[in-house]
Amino acid sequence: MPRRVTIVGLGFVGLPVALSFARRGIVAKGLDVSEALVGELNAGSSRLLESDGEETITQILRRCLEAGTFSATADPAQAYLDTDAVLISVGLPVSEGRVDFGPLDRAVAALVPHLRKGLTILLRTTVPPGTTRRRLAEAVEAAGFTLGQDLFLAYVPERLAEGRAFAETASVPVSIGAPDPLSRQKAAEVMALILDAPCHETDSYEAAELAKLAENAQRDANVALSQELAALARALHLSSREVIRLTNTHPRVRLLDPGPGVGGACLPNAYVYMAHSAAELRLELPTFRAARATNEAVPEQLVDLALGAPRGNGRPKAAVWGLAMKDNSMDDRQSPALRVAEGLIAKGFLVSAHDPLVTGHTFQVATPAEAARGASVLYALVRQPGLDPVQPGWLDGLLPGALVVDARGLFAGLGDELRRRGLTLWSL
Ligand SMILES: NC(=O)c1ccc[n+]([C@@H]2O[C@H](COP(=O)([O-])OP(=O)(O)OC[C@H]3O[C@@H](n4cnc5c(N)ncnc54)[C@H](O)[C@@H]3O)[C@@H](O)[C@H]2O)c1
């Protein structure tokens, strides 16, 4: 049974996973290329907003540091010393529609000199099909090891959702893909240290890789359907949320909610990873591509609504509530809400945004009321604590006749209040 594990990449996924081992008494070493992050973690501080019940990730981190079960390092030699299992959780960025394998290739290059018999490697990064074989299995075999005999490798995609990382690491079943049974068994033993749910095994890396992409891409496509449905519902003077609520009373139907678009690294990148693989095989994925394009277009469509809003004198002002890539999140990577804010600036608006969880943007202000003051258009884009439920008083400073664009149903039930104030509501 593994007693020591190394987690490579200590981001939104890697850190909570490492701490999930550490708080169960397994010695977990985290390896990250960011010296700053390593220093921060070893000093007992994390910017992530995860928690497990009452205990925050920072408290869990400090408890594990004190117990000596967690430490972070940027030095591969230290990270791989005496380890039984390696879990790789780096991300593969997408830039201009192309996959950047650099982080994984560098992680593999740093691992290879430390390979030894008996080691179990789990690739957890979301990847295009073929990646585990071509970029990891072949490197291990080139170093002289026989997979399934003296070294074990499986693809075990990560399924946790940010904000619920500890609970989902323990409770969400995972799939394990490897051609040989011993690698699958060894990977299952590693997962059993943190997971109290079943592992579903399959005998190829590629099946597990593609299934992970299908999970993400189907959610992307599902939102795209809801987005289109919302446009039709609005044209019919219906509430899309009411239509979706009714639709979902069917036991075999589960439409997701529309919103300002689909962001983050996971869902949008899934199509790019699939398209990468499809292109090698000279295949097209027109339905997935169309869904991606539908979601990609939403932020700009929302920005265009502001052009029809009444304007005061001088430079028009727009308020934006919520900048994160999804509800209850501090993550603004590839955030559609951020794209709305930036799109409004590009159209000449002065933007004041409020998000209680996101930091680092010059146009952010301290309260939703301050953001709304003097604005002729208000965008409610993300359901964040501190923005939900909406307090009518936050609207006091809006210009007369202002437009309220509600992409997340934050104003559901406030229609009368908006009418009383002479504000126009546009909602998804
Ligand atoms: N964030 C989520 O909720 C989520 C959910 C499921 C799956 N995933 C997948 O998990 C993977 C990681 O996602 P994330 O959100 O944690 O990414 P992240 O960007 O937050 O973290 C990645 C970390 O890896 C480090 N890193 C990069 N190259 C490295 C290398 N060569 N060696 C060591 N460290 C390196 C980075 O410094 C960073 O700290 C991605 O494939 C993502 O698609 C993420």
The ligand as an ORCA input file, in Angstrom:
! r2SCAN-3c Opt
* xyz 0 1
  N      -9.783     23.510    -11.816
  C     -10.678     22.544    -11.823
  O     -11.745     22.666    -11.200
  C     -10.431     21.240    -12.582
  C     -11.372     20.223    -12.489
  C     -11.129     19.018    -13.146
  C      -9.965     18.869    -13.914
  N      -9.077     19.897    -14.006
  C      -7.866     19.674    -14.783
  O      -6.797     19.534    -13.865
  C      -5.589     20.074    -14.426
  C      -5.018     21.135    -13.508
  O      -5.942     22.191    -13.412
  P      -5.789     23.358    -12.351
  O      -7.032     24.154    -12.425
  O      -5.348     22.805    -11.043
  O      -4.570     24.165    -13.000
  P      -3.708     25.303    -12.297
  O      -3.205     26.161    -13.403
  O      -4.478     25.921    -11.185
  O      -2.493     24.514    -11.649
  C      -1.463     23.933    -12.376
  C      -0.185     24.046    -11.546
  O       0.830     23.296    -12.207
  C       2.058     23.999    -12.101
  N       2.945     23.510    -13.151
  C       2.923     23.808    -14.474
  N       3.901     23.120    -15.113
  C       4.518     22.368    -14.180
  C       5.597     21.434    -14.212
  N       6.209     21.143    -15.364
  N       5.988     20.864    -13.069
  C       5.368     21.159    -11.890
  N       4.337     22.044    -11.800
  C       3.928     22.625    -12.932
  C       1.658     25.451    -12.217
  O       2.643     26.305    -11.671
  C       0.342     25.467    -11.420
  O       0.571     25.773    -10.058
  C      -5.985     20.596    -15.808
  O      -5.749     19.602    -16.761
  C      -7.473     20.827    -15.685
  O      -8.122     20.764    -16.920
  C      -9.278     21.062    -13.347
*
